[in-house]
Amino acid sequence: MISQAIILAAGRGKRMMPLTRDIPKAMLRVGNVTLIEDKIIKLTEAGIKKIVINTGYLGDYIQEHVGDGSKYGINIVISDEGSMPIGTANGIRKIIKEFNDKPFLVVNADIWTNYLFIDLINMSLMKEALAHIVLAKKPEYLKGDFNINNNKISEGNDFIYTGIGIYKPELFLNYTDIELGSILHKENNIGAELYKGLWDDVGTPDRLNMIRERIAL
């Protein structure tokens, strides 16, 4: 069982302006929870005991909001990347030792989903697999990332990467790419599953409003 995760929350959120003028995107609210807290709660309920959160733009707000994790009954470690983006893969490499050479979950803060993490947490990666990621049907507002072939990712654009996956540390040590997406397009040993439930990328004010209206129904 996997018990550790990183929530990627260092994005500047430029497309969310003016909503992100004074707070980071991960601090935007849907219903009565912030995007960052929504991920913490769902991961904790699934059995995660330790979460690393990488922060950047206005990251102090996130640190003050979540604290050390004690109010959620877990351990939270903040990785401050400063005001300039360093890339998703570099952000993970920066804290890779926190995971003690064991697999970990990666979850984007800026998504909204009813995906249940418990099955992913209980998954045992095949020996040759360096990761297992969750894909969803491509929404109209995004370009696709991959296809699926024999339970692995393949070239194509039918499906979108949800920002959810299990990773082995070796994947980030085998490559020097600064972005995770670039690595996924190079590595062959990446397992995949297709999620057919609710998933949205919270990338613009319009999408945020769409999600808020949906959960208010």
N, C-alpha and C positions, 0 to 999 in steps of 0.2 A: 504493500500500500504506500502510495506517495503521500508525504506529509508536508511538503514545502512548495512554495510558489513565488513567482514574481509578478506583480501587477505593473504594467508599463504605463506610467502616468507623467512622463516628462515632456509631452508634446506642448508646443506653444499655443495651439488652438487658434491660429490666425483666421481660419474660415468661420470661427465662431464669434468674431468681433461683431458688435461691441460687447457681447455677453462676457467675453474673457478679458476685458480691459483691466479689471481689478481682481479677478480670481482665476485660477487655473481651470482648464476645461473639466478636469476630474472632480471639481467641487460644484459643478452645476447639478441641480436637483431634478429628479424625476419622481413625482409623488413626494413622499416625506423623507427620501434618502438621497444623498449625493451619489454620483456615479462611482466614486471610489469606495464608499461605504457599502454600496450594493454588492460589489465584487467581494469585499472582505466578508460580509455576512454569508454570502452563498458559498464561498470557499470554506469558511469555518464550519458551516452546517454540514458540509460534505466530509469533513475530517482533517482539513489542513491545519497544521499546528504552527507553522512559521511562514510569514509572508514578508518578502522584500518589496518595497515600493520605491521605484526610481522617480525622482522629481527633478524639475528644472524650473521653468518660468513660474514665479510666485510660489515656489514649492513649500515655503514656510507655512502657508495656509493648510496644506495637506498634512504636514507634520503636526501642527497644532490640533487639527481635526481628529486624527486617528491615534495620536500618542504612541505609546509603546506596545499597544495591542492588548493591554491587560483588561480593558473594558469589554473586549470581545472574547477573552479567555485564551488568547494566543500571543505569540511573540511577533512584533512588527519591527523590521529594520528599515530605516530610511537611507537611500543612496542618493545623495545630492549631486546632481551632474552640473550644477551651475546654470547660468542664464543662456548659454549657447548650446544648441542641440549637438549631441555626440553620436547619434544613431542608435537604433534599437539593439543591434548586435553588440555594439561597443558598450552599451549600457548594461547588458547582461554579462559581458566579459569582466566589466569593472567589479562585479560582485560575485563572480562565479565560485569563489572559494567558500562563500556562505552555504553552498549546497553540498559540500563535503564529497564531491565526486559522485553524487547520487542524482537520479532523474528528478525533475521538478516541473511544475506547471508554469506556463506563461499565459497570462490573460491581459488583454488590452483593457484599460480603464474606460475608454470611450466607445463601448458597445453597450447594447441593451438586449438581453436575451433571457429566456426562461430555461435555457440549457441546464441540465442537472449534472454537476461535476462528479458525482459519486462513482459512476461507471468508469469515467476516465481515470480517477484517482486509484481505483482498484485494478486498473489494467496493468499487465506485465508486458513490457516491450519485448518484441523478438530480439534475439541476440544481435542480429545484423542491423536492426532499425536504430537510427539515431534520433528519431522523433516520430510522433504520431499527432496529426493535426486534425482539427474539426473544420469541415467545409460546409457551406450552405449554398442554396440556389442563388445565383447572382440577382440582386435587386436591380431594378431599372436604372437607378441613379449611380451605379458603380460598374466599372469594367471587371470582367472575370479574371481569376488568377490561375486556375488549374482545372484539369479534368481528373477523373479517378479511373484507374485501371488495375484490376487485381488487388484492390484495397491499398493501392499506393497512389500518390499524386503523379500526374503526367501532364505533358504540355497540353494547353487548351485554355479556354476561358468560359466554360459552362458554369463553374462554381467559384465562389469567393472564399478566401481564407477568413474565418470568423475572428481571428485574434485569440484563439484558444488552442492549446496544444501541450503535449508532454515532450520534454526535451532531455537528451543526455548532454552533459557538459562537453563531451568530445566534439559535438557538432560545432560549437563556438570556438574550440581550440584548433580545429582542422582548417578553418577559414579565417581570412583577415577582413572580409567584407564588413562594412560598418552597419549595414542594414540586414535585418533578419530575412526579409523578403528575397533579397539577392541570394542568400545562402540556400533558401528553399528551392530556388529555381536551378541551382547547380547540383545539389545533392540528390542521389538516386534512391537512397534508403530512407524514405520518408513515408510512413504509413498514413492512411487517411480514412475518415468516416464522413458520411453525409448526414447533417442534421436538418430535419424538416420542420422544426418548430420555429418559435419566434426568435428572430435575430435582426438587429438593425445596427448600422454604423451611425454613431451620434456625431456627425461631422459638420453639420451646419445648423443654424437656428431653426430653419424650416423642419429638418428631421427631428430636432429636439421637440419642437411643438407637436409634430405628428405623433411621437411616442407618448408625450404627456396627454394628448387627447385620447389616444387609444386606451391607456390604462384608466382614464377617468370614466370610461363608458360603463 
